[in-house]
């Protein structure tokens, strides 16, 4: 099973990346021999992957990284890069390859201090791989200073360094950066393609896979989580019941509190799993005996770790809230479809009774206002408005219609 099998419904992107990975061999040979680079190569030093949420931007970038690091013996015989089984492919895919560095936003943005070591590493030669690869998963979260640091590295890269940037759209990346990248746009995969992937790759029952794919409207990661995690299905079911509960002010406030508490619980679970382990690993690296005191002068390092963990908890909570808002938006979109006489693309068939009830009890204009209220809540969260205040304003607007 090749690395390209994870790119659901992205045949053209897989073909373009596969061709680039094949040309990369010629580039490695030319650089090593100090020869002129081949003309009309499909390989370049910087790539920008864009596409809607769930299309698989990160997966495409990581699959490409694995193909570039592929060391399968079949390549010498003309095999396609990205076998999925060799050490280069496996370590790149799971995130342990020494020459594949991944940068993701811990908080609401990627800070310049988080990029310094990465930019410095981008100018070094590969340790044991074919390329030095820098994968930035949230390029839209680069702030001004960190984006400028990336720009300098992309303008004058080392001969065997490749930058892979992922963002929702071209407009989310500085023009000076995107003009130096080769752009690949991924599209939302079809519901049938996602359902087929869940059956083949995850062993999900066809009916469950189809329901998860339809409910998430082609969002690959959410569909996989919904199909495999009972807790995720329970949280979604609770969100879909919320519109019928907003009959009075008290109910609106309680519903808002429940959404924020559920998101906080997600953040807490992640923190419990990761924070203690990271803290102990850092203490050991600093030379502290188990249960003993830290050496002098290391308090600042521990404080940096605590700040990073705090930013991660905040982002996790807001990501969880955003997932609930996405489900709510899909719910009201289905209500609007019923009000306009269309049943073709109903995503939440498991909540059909509630959809019918709201569709008959309101107008399309009020449904559009409710969808706009959810969008306003998203924007408020992006502006760092207190989550409870933003969600309370939304539930009150949903009640008013």
ZAMARGU-4260 file (C-alpha; in steps of 0.2 Angstrom, whole numbers, plus 5000, padded with zeros to 4 digits):
<rodrens>
0) 5000/5000/5000 | 5009/5016/4994 | 5009/5033/5003 | 4997/5040/4990 | 4983/5028/4996
5) 4979/5040/5010 | 4975/5054/4998 | 4956/5051/4997 | 4949/5058/4980 | 4965/5068/4976
10) 4970/5058/4960 | 4977/5073/4951 | 4987/5079/4966 | 4994/5062/4969 | 4999/5061/4950
15) 5008/5078/4951 | 5017/5074/4967 | 5022/5057/4961 | 5030/5065/4945 | 5039/5078/4956
20) 5046/5064/4967 | 5053/5055/4952 | 5061/5071/4946 | 5068/5073/4963 | 5080/5058/4960
25) 5088/5067/4945 | 5090/5083/4956 | 5099/5074/4970 | 5111/5066/4957 | 5114/5083/4949
30) 5117/5092/4966 | 5129/5078/4972 | 5139/5078/4956 | 5139/5097/4955 | 5130/5096/4938
35) 5118/5108/4930 | 5100/5105/4936 | 5089/5096/4924 | 5077/5108/4914 | 5058/5107/4915
40) 5059/5098/4931 | 5043/5095/4940 | 5052/5096/4957 | 5055/5112/4966 | 5061/5118/4983
45) 5044/5125/4990 | 5026/5119/4989 | 5010/5126/4995 | 4996/5114/4998 | 4979/5122/5000
50) 4961/5116/5001 | 4945/5116/5012 | 4946/5108/5030 | 4946/5089/5029 | 4953/5088/5011
55) 4969/5081/5017 | 4982/5095/5015 | 4993/5088/5029 | 4992/5071/5023 | 4996/5076/5005
60) 5012/5085/5011 | 5017/5071/5023 | 5015/5058/5009 | 5025/5069/4997 | 5039/5070/5011
65) 5038/5051/5013 | 5040/5049/4994 | 5055/5060/4993 | 5063/5050/5007 | 5059/5033/5000
70) 5073/5021/4999 | 5064/5006/4992 | 5076/4995/4981 | 5062/4995/4968 | 5066/5013/4964
75) 5082/5008/4955 | 5071/4997/4944 | 5059/5011/4939 | 5047/5009/4954 | 5036/5023/4959
80) 5043/5033/4974 | 5033/5031/4990 | 5032/5012/4993 | 5025/5015/5010 | 5035/5000/5018
85) 5053/5005/5018 | 5062/5014/5032 | 5061/5031/5024 | 5043/5030/5020 | 5038/5023/5037
90) 5048/5035/5048 | 5042/5050/5037 | 5024/5045/5039 | 5024/5042/5058 | 5034/5058/5061
95) 5051/5051/5067 | 5062/5054/5052 | 5077/5064/5056 | 5076/5074/5041 | 5058/5078/5041
100) 5053/5092/5053 | 5035/5096/5057 | 5029/5113/5063 | 5012/5115/5069 | 5003/5129/5079
105) 5003/5126/5098 | 4992/5141/5101 | 4983/5153/5090 | 4998/5157/5080 | 5016/5151/5076
110) 5028/5162/5085 | 5045/5167/5078 | 5054/5158/5093 | 5045/5142/5087 | 5053/5144/5070
115) 5071/5149/5074 | 5078/5132/5076 | 5068/5125/5061 | 5074/5139/5050 | 5092/5136/5056
120) 5090/5117/5052 | 5083/5121/5035 | 5101/5127/5030 | 5109/5111/5035 | 5112/5095/5024
125) 5101/5080/5027 | 5108/5069/5041 | 5104/5052/5033 | 5089/5055/5021 | 5089/5061/5003
130) 5081/5078/5007 | 5080/5090/5022 | 5061/5093/5023 | 5052/5106/5033 | 5033/5103/5034
135) 5023/5118/5041 | 5005/5112/5045 | 4997/5128/5049 | 5005/5141/5038 | 4990/5152/5040
140) 4995/5154/5058 | 5012/5161/5055 | 5013/5179/5062 | 5022/5193/5054 | 5039/5189/5062
145) 5038/5170/5060 | 5032/5172/5042 | 5047/5184/5038 | 5059/5171/5045 | 5051/5158/5033
150) 5052/5170/5019 | 5071/5172/5020 | 5073/5153/5021 | 5062/5150/5006 | 5070/5164/4996
155) 5087/5156/4997 | 5085/5138/5002 | 5099/5125/5004 | 5102/5114/4988 | 5093/5099/4996
160) 5080/5107/5007 | 5061/5107/5003 | 5048/5117/5011 | 5030/5110/5012 | 5017/5123/5018
165) 4999/5119/5021 | 4985/5132/5022 | 4966/5133/5019 | 4969/5145/5004 | 4981/5156/4995
170) 4975/5172/5003 | 4980/5165/5020 | 4998/5165/5015 | 5009/5181/5013 | 5010/5185/4994
175) 5029/5185/4995 | 5029/5167/5001 | 5016/5160/4990 | 5024/5168/4975 | 5040/5157/4978
180) 5030/5141/4980 | 5022/5128/4968 | 5004/5128/4972 | 4993/5112/4973 | 4974/5114/4978
185) 4965/5099/4985 | 4946/5098/4983 | 4934/5091/4996 | 4933/5072/4992 | 4916/5064/4988
190) 4906/5056/5002 | 4907/5040/4992 | 4926/5041/4992 | 4927/5044/5010 | 4915/5030/5014
195) 4925/5018/5003 | 4941/5023/5012 | 4934/5020/5029 | 4928/5002/5024 | 4945/4998/5016
200) 4957/5006/5028 | 4948/5006/5044 | 4937/4990/5042 | 4922/5000/5046 | 4905/4992/5042
205) 4898/5000/5026 | 4882/5007/5033 | 4892/5015/5048 | 4905/5022/5035 | 4892/5029/5024
210) 4883/5038/5038 | 4900/5045/5045 | 4905/5051/5028 | 4888/5059/5024 | 4887/5067/5042
215) 4905/5075/5039 | 4902/5080/5021 | 4919/5073/5015 | 4929/5078/5029 | 4941/5064/5030
220) 4948/5065/5048 | 4931/5069/5056 | 4923/5055/5046 | 4937/5043/5053 | 4935/5049/5071
225) 4916/5048/5070 | 4916/5031/5063 | 4929/5024/5075 | 4926/5034/5092 | 4909/5031/5101
230) 4913/5047/5112 | 4914/5057/5096 | 4897/5051/5091 | 4889/5055/5108 | 4896/5072/5107
235) 4889/5075/5090 | 4872/5068/5095 | 4872/5080/5110 | 4876/5095/5098 | 4862/5090/5086
240) 4849/5090/5100 | 4854/5108/5106 | 4843/5118/5093 | 4827/5110/5100 | 4832/5115/5118
245) 4833/5134/5115 | 4816/5138/5120 | 4820/5150/5135 | 4834/5161/5140 | 4840/5149/5154
250) 4841/5135/5142 | 4852/5145/5130 | 4864/5149/5144 | 4864/5131/5150 | 4867/5125/5132
255) 4882/5137/5130 | 4889/5131/5147 | 4888/5113/5141 | 4897/5116/5125 | 4911/5126/5133
260) 4913/5113/5147 | 4913/5099/5134 | 4927/5108/5124 | 4936/5111/5141 | 4935/5092/5145
265) 4943/5088/5128 | 4957/5100/5132 | 4959/5092/5149 | 4960/5075/5142 | 4974/5080/5130
270) 4983/5089/5144 | 4983/5074/5155 | 4990/5063/5142 | 5004/5074/5136 | 5008/5087/5149
275) 5015/5075/5162 | 5025/5065/5150 | 5033/5081/5142 | 5037/5088/5159 | 5045/5072/5165
280) 5055/5070/5149 | 5061/5088/5150 | 5066/5086/5168 | 5076/5070/5163 | 5084/5080/5149
285) 5089/5094/5161 | 5097/5081/5173 | 5085/5081/5187 | 5084/5065/5197 | 5067/5057/5197
290) 5057/5066/5211 | 5072/5077/5214 | 5075/5096/5212 | 5080/5104/5195 | 5097/5110/5192
295) 5100/5129/5195 | 5096/5140/5180 | 5083/5128/5172 | 5067/5137/5179 | 5066/5147/5163
300) 5065/5132/5152 | 5052/5124/5163 | 5042/5140/5162 | 5043/5140/5143 | 5036/5122/5143
305) 5022/5127/5154 | 5017/5142/5143 | 5017/5131/5128 | 5006/5118/5136 | 4994/5132/5141
310) 4993/5138/5123 | 4990/5121/5117 | 4975/5118/5130 | 4968/5135/5124 | 4969/5129/5106
315) 4962/5112/5109 | 4947/5119/5118 | 4944/5131/5103 | 4946/5118/5090 | 4934/5107/5100
320) 4921/5121/5100 | 4924/5124/5082 | 4920/5106/5078 | 4903/5108/5088 | 4900/5124/5078
325) 4903/5115/5062 | 4890/5102/5066 | 4878/5115/5071 | 4881/5124/5054 | 4878/5108/5045
330) 4862/5105/5055 | 4854/5122/5050 | 4860/5120/5032 | 4850/5104/5032 | 4835/5114/5039
335) 4837/5127/5025 | 4838/5113/5012 | 4821/5106/5018 | 4813/5123/5019 | 4818/5126/5000
340) 4812/5109/4995 | 4828/5100/4993 | 4832/5083/5001 | 4846/5078/4990 | 4861/5083/5001
345) 4854/5081/5018 | 4869/5077/5029 | 4861/5073/5046 | 4849/5060/5041 | 4850/5053/5059
350) 4842/5069/5065 | 4828/5070/5052 | 4814/5072/5064 | 4822/5087/5072 | 4826/5094/5055
355) 4808/5092/5049 | 4802/5100/5065 | 4813/5116/5064 | 4810/5117/5045 | 4791/5118/5047
360) 4792/5130/5063 | 4803/5143/5055 | 4807/5152/5039 | 4822/5151/5027 | 4826/5169/5032
365) 4827/5165/5051 | 4838/5149/5047 | 4850/5160/5037 | 4851/5172/5052 | 4855/5157/5063
370) 4869/5151/5052 | 4876/5169/5052 | 4875/5169/5071 | 4886/5153/5071 | 4898/5162/5059
375) 4899/5177/5071 | 4903/5166/5085 | 4918/5158/5075 | 4924/5176/5072 | 4923/5181/5090
380) 4933/5165/5095 | 4946/5170/5082 | 4947/5187/5090 | 4950/5179/5107 | 4933/5183/5115
385) 4930/5173/5130 | 4923/5156/5124 | 4908/5157/5136 | 4903/5174/5131 | 4904/5170/5112
390) 4894/5154/5114 | 4881/5162/5125 | 4878/5176/5112 | 4876/5163/5099 | 4863/5152/5108
395) 4853/5168/5112 | 4854/5172/5093 | 4849/5155/5088 | 4834/5156/5100 | 4828/5173/5092
400) 4830/5167/5074
</rodrens>
